[in-house]
Every structure is written in C-alpha cells, then in structure tokens.
Amino acid sequence: MNARGSEAGILPTCPRPLWTFRRQPERRVVRGLQRDLKLPPALCRLLAVRERTTPDAAKSFLRPRLEDLHDPALLLDSDRAARRLTAAVKSREMVVVHGDYDADGIAAAALLSGWIRALGGRAEAIVPDRTRHGYDLSNAGVDRAVALGAGVIVTVDCGIAALDPVRRASAVGVDVIVTDHHIPGPELPGAFAILNPNRPGCPYPDKRLCGAGVAFKLGQLLSRRLGRSAEEAWTQLDLVAVATIADQVELTGENRILGRYGLRVLARTKRPGLDALMTSAALAPGNAVTSEAVAFRLAPRINAAGRVGDSSKALQLLLTTDSREARSLAAELERNNSDRRELERRTTEEAFAALEGVYEASADRGVVVAAEGWHPGVIGIVASRVAERLFRPSVVIALDGDRGRGSARSIPDFDLHAAITLCGTHLERFGGHHQAAGMDIRRDRVPAFRDAFRDVARRRLGSVEPRPVLHVDLEVALGEVDFDLYRYATYLGPHGRGNPEPVYVARAVRVDGSPRVLKGGHVKFRIADGASALPAIGFGLADQLVPELTGRGLVDVAFNLIENTFRGVTTIQARVVDVRPAE
C-alpha cells in the first residue's frame, strides 16, 4: 500500500492498537482488599489496578452516594439565577427554556421546563431546527421565545457564545440565564446570569458536567428555594443519565454518580416518552438499563430527530404525559433513525471517496473533507467514522452555496476545541469541547482552514504516526471468569469516557475449534487453556481476527465480559477487543 492508499482505491485503515498494561498492584494491597471486602480475587486486583487500593476507597467507588454530589450553590451566578426563577415561578411569569438539537440539549430542555411546571410555574421549551437555525441560541430563537411571552429565557446546553442573541433579548426586556458546559470564548454574553463550571472564576469543583447536568443543578437550587424536599430532585435523574451518557462527557466524579442513579430511575421511569422510546429500542421497561444501551440505542433515536427530522418531536416525546402520543412520536423517531442510518452510510462512503488521492497517511495528522449536498445532520457521525478509521482528528463540512457547516471529532489526547480555536480566524463561529466541535464557515475559507487545521494537528501530534492504545487492566486465567466476577464488576460502572469497561487479557490460550463467521461480520469462537474454556465473540471483527484465529499457535486475547441469554440459558462470554500471537 502506498502512502495515499492502495491501487484499488482503499484508504489505509486505523492501525492495530498498541497494548499497554496498567501498573499491577502490590500483592499485599490485593490481599488486604480480599480480606476486608470478601470479593473475588480478580475483582480485588481490578480495583487495585484502578487505584482503589484501600477498603474504604474501594467501597466508596463500588457504591457511590448521591450525598457526595457537590452543592449546586458553588456554581458562579447560581444564586442570582435561582432567585430570578423563583420570582418567575411565584408570579407565573413565562419562562422559555431554549435547548439544543442533540440528546443533551433536548433532555436538558425537557428536564428544566418540566421541573418548573411541576413546581407551579409556567414554562415552555424550544429547540432549534438544525437546518434553519443552526446550533446555539440564535436571533430566531430569541424571537420565538418572545412570541411565547417569555419574561425569562434560560438556555440549556448552549448560550455561552450567543453574544448578539443575548443582546437582542435584553434589548426587549427579557432576562437571559445561560446554563452551558461548553468552553467559553474570550467574551461572555451579557446575560442576567451565566452558569457554566468552565467559565473563568467559577469555583465549582467538577468541570465535566454535561448541559443537562448544569440544568439539573439549577433545578435543585430552584426547588430548594421553593421549599421542596431534596429527594424530589432524584426523580429527574433519568433525563440527566440519558444526556450525560449521550454527550460522552467523562463518566467520573459527579457524572458517574448522576449516571449510576439516573440509570436506575430510567429503568422504572414514569415518563411515557422514555418508556415508549425504550420499547421502540427493544429495551424491556423495568429491566436494568446499561450505559451501552443508552449510548447505542436510546441516544441515536433522540439525536435522529435533530439530524434528519424535527428536533422538536424528540422534545415533545420527552415532555408528553400521554402514552398514545408517546408511542406515535417514538415510532416517528424510529423512522428518523432508519433514514439517518442510510444517509450516514452514503455520506461516509462519499467522504472516504473524496479523501482517496488526497489524504496522505505519512504526512497528514488532521483531516478536513468538504462537499456539496451532504446533509448537515449526519456529518458529526461521519466525522466520527473518519476519525475512527484513519485515527486522525477529523472535520467534515457540508457545503451549501457559499457557506458550509462543519462537525469535528477527535482522537484521545488531542484537544479539538483548542486546535480549532487556533484556526478560528477562518471560521464564522464555532463551539465545542475536547472531543467534539461544530462550526460555520464560508466556502472560500475552507482551503485555508484545512491547511491551518492540518498544521496545528501536525505540530501537536508530532512526526510519529498516531496509533490507538488499548489499555489492558488485568491478566486473568479463564477459570477466574465466572458470574461472580461479571456481577461484581458491574459495580464499577457506568462505563464510558474516563471510566472505560475493564479490559481483561487471557494469555497463551488456544482457539478451540474453527471460528464461525456470522452475518454482519461478527465472529464466534471458543478459547481454552489447560483447565477451562470461554465462549467469545468479536462484533464486526471477522476480517480483522479470522487470520489471527486460524493459525496453529497460541494467542493472547483481550476482551470485555458480557452476559448472553439464548433460549433461556444465560452464560458469560468474552466480547473480544483484539487478538495477537502469544508472546
């Protein structure tokens, strides 16, 4: 393969990951955890590897408490915002909650507007149309809020860069409370109050909350000022969990607590919309809901409305109290999701085709690809696909006339927002965070932006070609893999960025029989050592793994653990991450 792809026109793919092993704990530490916790030895080793080296630290991690959440009053401007909303609730003044068109912004808008109504206030929620309004609070959003009779506009998951729209609202006598989590620019909007843990001077200890997390904190303060029980707030955590997991913020600190308890509320949610959405996504209401189910089943359906349909339909779904309406809206989102998948497939193929002959793996550390006719609703997903396949920070731009709308996704350890900030002179506007960003750009500035972004990526990533890293937590014997290890390891969740699923490795095992390739490119096989065997599956990894599995030698297998039920029989199996010849 040459530097620009093979003669068959196939771009180089992401290189196989480099395995790194987390530092193994001292035996005395593991023995102490075993003695005091009475947990499986492998789990105690895993806790120690994840730096929970004392019984107290391990217990607090396995069973985090809602009481460990920070006081929302620590957010700068939070008291001022809560006092203004308290007055609005008591006087029945209209509050318009303006979200964004993704799962975080939609969930946050539903959460805060519904909460204000439950507290006796008047509230309406709106979200922008991706195509007509773009992201963030816009002048059109302000006009919509004013038409609804707003005395107060509260932004959720947006607003930190909305300088002109906030001025527009203030000029007509509407107070704006900005709640956001995105990185602020050099100038803050002239809002009545700004709640953002990432704004300069904000003492709030945890900077990683998503938009709905910040909105939840404001709701807590409002509820407190109105004399309501603190326990009432916990019923809102189903929406917070959906938003936190969907937005891929780090599942550490407060986010892990909110996600952990929010998933429990979600499993028994009283919201008809969430109930219908779970049914549509083949999740049985009442059963435990995992972070993976939210990320890959619920969130895509909510996001699909904002990508290829009407984002207000997803908002309406989360707010409705009517089960029949909920089922109808969930069905509409299901159709949107099918349309989104087809658009995504086609656009991804076109993006890779556009890169052939242009992308140079040996030199390019960042990727920018643009074309006319791409749907702006799917370019974020396409950017993720490009970043995953090429393992480069990637920007995909949908051009329409003399303007373009872009979406960017990063790779670990590359600060996308900081990089795009350095290229900001080529953009009309932009916003985002470490791993994802969006932007508006003029068509004639795309070449200059591409050069600037490539240059920043080259300087930051260096001359060595980026390569993914697989962090292996623990070496295990197959005999240690059982229901106890799986069950207790679930207490380490929910899993996501910052708190990944444990990766185990079984060394020098043999493939028992021939691997079986399934529809969809999956591969099933069994691994065995001298005493035990374990069923294994590699989802979508047949092309990658079958050559490794059909040799005669022993292999090292890196895997997560999953539960599989077939014909009423439940087993534990390995979900394979990678395979390599045994060392």
Secondary structure, DSSP 8 states (H G I E B T S, - for coil): -BTTB-TT---------EEEE-----HHHHHHHHHHH---HHHHHHHHHTT--SHHHHHHHHS--GGGS--GGGSTTHHHHHHHHHHHHHHT-EEEEE--SSHHHHHHHHHHHHHHHHTT-EEEEE---TTTT-SS--HHHHHHHHHTT-SEEEEES--TT-HHHHHHHHHTT-EEEEE--S---SS----SEEE-TTSTT---S-TT--HHHHHHHHHHHHHHHTT--GGGGGGGHHHHHHHHHHTT---SHHHHHHHHHHHHHHHT---HHHHHHHHHTT--TTS---HHHIIIIIHHHHHHHHHHS-HHHHHHHHH---HHHHHHHHHHHHHHHHHHHHHHHHHHHHHHHHHTTT--TTT-SSEEEEEET--TTTHHHHHHHHHHHHTS-EEEEEEETTEEEEEEE--TT--HHHHHHHTGGG-SEEEE-SSEEEEEEEGGGHHHHHHHHHHHHHHHH-SS----EEEE-EE--GGG-SHHHHHHHGGG-S-BTTB----EEEEEEEE-S--EE-TTS-EEEEEE-SS-EEEEEETT-HHHHHHHHSSSS-EEEEEEEEEEEETTEEEEEEEEEEEEE--
